[in-house]
Amino acid sequence: MLIHEQLLATVVLNTYTKLVLFASGMAAFAFVSAWSFKAIARKMSGWKEIAEKFPASELHALGDIYRGQQGDLGIGHYSRAFDIQLAQEGICVRPRFARRIPILIPWPSIRSVSTAKGSILVDVDYEKVFHFDLPAAALAHIRGNVPAERLHEAVSFFEVARAAIKDMEGPRWLWKRNK
């Protein structure tokens, strides 16, 4: 009977050990994957070059931090990847994939600001595509710092399509047939 109990204890111990090793391995895999994703995102986005062009300096923050904003950088789209704060000097952008490397985009480097229902699209004057979204609450401060000729109301694709159908312009398949 003693041998049977020892064998049972060994099997239980081995099962518990395997479970602990499996859980530890999964945790290590998750950590390495998250770190790798951030490193790849930093490299693919060209964040180092952007940080050289728009180095962060001391800033005088003017309000809330808009967390988890989306944006396009180069050929990549980044959802919920940017924490953005407005300042007297410009717009401070902290990407979640490079938290220790924030940038400060000075107000004169804002190419355009498009407003739509509930959101703002800020386009940065940079050699690659670089724009990001902000909530409409930020518009009052942006209007005070960006020249009026750079601010415009965004028009959706659907509004353009409706106008084309109404004027019977564009591809024939868009036209309504009057019978």
ABEGO torsion letter per residue (X at the ends): XAAAAAAAAAAAAAAAAAAAAAAAAAAAAAAAAAAAAAAAAAAAAGAAAAAAABBBBBBBBAEBBBBGBBBBBEABBBBGABBBBBBAAEBBBBBAABAABBBBBBAAABABBBBBBGBBBBBBBBABBBBBBBBAAAAAAAAAABBAAABBBBBBAAAAAAAAAAAGBEBAAABBBBX
